[in-house]
Amino acid sequence: MERLTNISTVRELLSRHGFTFSKALGQNFLINPSVCPRMAEAAVTDDNTGVLEIGPGIGVLTNELLKRAKKVVAVELDGRLLPVLDETLGEYDNLRVIHADVMELDLRRVIEEEFPGMRVVVCANLPYYITSPVIMKLLEERLPIDTITVMVQKEAALRLCAGEGSRDSSAITAAVRYYASPELLFHVSAGSFMPAPKVDSAVIQLTLREPEYKPLDEKTLFCVIKAAFAQRRKTVLNSISSSMSLDKSELSGILKSAGVEPTARAEQLTLRDFVRISDAIDKGGNDG
Ligand code: SAM
């Protein structure tokens, strides 16, 4: 079904299905006709692409993905939308809708079963209440995915795509940079959605790759990153020592051996610095 961005068509469709928006599920549907084609074009770069979409809603982005991809698997938590999707996208035979919570789903299995031999990408207008958990799940599970092209809140986009050492950087910036190269593709105004959210949005693309710097132990690395940003206004010495319950004078030595000034702030550190600190902690602060 075309014209899923036409407000009266969407209103009529939703009222016929007795659908009301759930704020808790982050339901803001795209009604700006230029956004979904741009997202789909950025995500689907060849006709052997399989797309995993999270939260298809009434299928406005799904429709654009289906026109370009070999196959689309769309995971939707709200069962009330399944009959709507049946009506809007029933004509396509390269679509599978899975009624599930994306956070609970075995995505590796879904990818293996649904996309054999295909290049796999993720494309979604994410439900904003789970932006970071979804992105971290996709990255940490090391799924065989090429890119993640997603709409997120503008502030989240700035954080996720912040340059190293920039004021917008946070623990998730460093974590994302470990697994992927982030890029902010374009901004989207709040008025592009129905209902309009309070904040603007942006589409970002993460291109997955092998980590540039590997730590001895990833668990320590992510612990250090979280600890350093836990009290971001404090020095890394104070923040890491209190969050990881490490002795200050010992940690001071560890930071120096890693080439990091104890008085630095977390946002000033590069991923390479965090890897060095993590390795120095794992070696007991003995490397120099
Ligand atoms: N893709 C549609 C669009 O762009 O108009 C809808 C996007 S809306 C921001 C987010 C969608 O994610 C909603 O359809 C919502 O029901 C669904 N959703 C929310 N939580 C989810 C979860 N945990 N797993 C799967 N889908 C979820």
Boltz pocket constraint, residues with backbone or C-beta under 6 A from the ligand:
constraints:
  - pocket:
      binder: B
      contacts: [[A, 25], [A, 26], [A, 27], [A, 28], [A, 29], [A, 30], [A, 54], [A, 55], [A, 56], [A, 57], [A, 58], [A, 59], [A, 60], [A, 61], [A, 62], [A, 75], [A, 76], [A, 77], [A, 78], [A, 81], [A, 100], [A, 101], [A, 102], [A, 103], [A, 124], [A, 125], [A, 126], [A, 127], [A, 128], [A, 130]]
      max_distance: 6.0
